[in-house]
């Protein structure tokens, strides 16, 4: 099960290495990771998309991240209403005959052409990962030469109360 985890961390050398090392040692597969400076000097924000095999491991993951020295705050935002985006650059084979077809394909995705050469085009698209997957699938017949993705970056929408984990073991039927 994929989980979206955000972390607020000190912006210092080795933080990313320590965190990814900890995740690797505990056999969590990182699907994507994005890191960048935040609105506060000296603080960075990370977004991980992590494959977590079962519910019990989610709590273990957040506790282990919180134990890291440079980690200030960790949130699993998967079950919240979120805004999530990813950027992809797609270099696709093209000829003068296929360029207009490709333009027609990318237009509904709000993608744009960044570069055109004699035999290829570079396309930029942002959106949810499934949107990027769908565009890549449509461009595949033209020959994707190269595809690079940034990974998911996400926020919780507005102010949302912390979710309580419901304990069903005490309910009687």
Residue pairs with C-beta under 8 A, 6 or more apart in sequence:
1 51
1 52
1 53
1 54
2 31
2 49
2 50
2 51
2 52
2 78
3 49
3 50
3 51
3 52
3 58
3 61
3 76
3 78
4 47
4 48
4 49
4 76
4 77
4 78
4 82
4 84
4 152
4 154
5 47
5 48
5 49
5 50
5 61
5 62
5 65
5 74
5 75
5 76
5 77
5 78
6 45
6 46
6 47
6 48
6 74
6 75
6 77
6 154
6 155
7 19
7 45
7 46
7 48
7 65
7 71
7 72
7 73
7 74
7 75
8 38
8 43
8 44
8 45
8 46
8 71
8 72
8 73
8 74
9 15
9 19
9 43
9 44
9 45
9 46
9 68
9 70
9 71
9 72
10 42
10 43
10 44
10 70
10 72
11 37
11 42
11 43
11 44
12 70
15 44
15 68
15 70
15 71
16 33
16 35
16 46
18 68
18 69
18 70
19 46
19 65
19 68
19 71
20 30
20 33
22 64
22 65
22 68
23 30
23 48
23 50
23 61
26 60
26 61
26 64
28 50
28 51
28 52
28 57
28 61
29 50
29 51
30 48
30 49
30 50
31 49
31 50
31 51
31 151
32 47
32 48
32 49
32 86
32 149
32 150
32 151
32 152
33 46
33 47
33 48
33 49
33 151
34 46
34 47
34 150
34 151
34 152
34 153
35 44
35 45
35 46
35 47
36 44
36 45
36 153
37 43
37 44
37 45
38 44
38 45
43 72
47 151
47 152
47 153
47 154
49 151
49 152
50 61
52 58
52 61
58 76
61 76
62 74
62 75
62 76
65 71
65 74
66 74
75 156
77 154
77 155
77 156
79 163
80 156
80 157
80 160
80 163
81 156
81 157
81 158
81 160
82 154
82 155
82 156
82 157
83 154
83 155
83 157
84 128
84 129
84 152
84 153
84 154
84 155
85 126
85 127
85 128
85 152
85 153
85 154
86 126
86 127
86 128
86 129
86 132
86 149
86 150
86 151
86 152
86 153
87 124
87 125
87 126
87 149
87 150
88 124
88 125
88 126
88 132
88 135
88 136
88 147
88 148
88 149
88 150
89 114
89 122
89 123
89 124
89 146
89 147
89 148
90 122
90 123
90 125
90 135
90 136
90 139
90 144
90 146
90 147
91 120
91 121
91 122
91 123
91 144
91 145
91 146
91 147
92 102
92 120
92 121
92 123
92 139
92 142
92 143
92 144
92 145
93 119
93 120
93 142
93 143
93 144
93 145
94 102
94 116
94 119
94 120
94 121
94 142
95 119
98 142
99 116
99 121
101 142
102 121
102 123
102 139
102 142
103 113
105 135
105 138
105 139
106 112
106 113
106 123
106 125
106 135
106 139
109 125
109 127
109 131
109 134
109 135
110 125
110 126
110 127
111 123
111 124
111 125
111 135
112 123
112 124
112 125
113 121
113 122
113 123
113 124
114 122
114 123
114 124
115 121
115 122
116 122
120 145
123 135
123 139
125 131
125 132
125 135
129 152
132 149
136 144
136 147
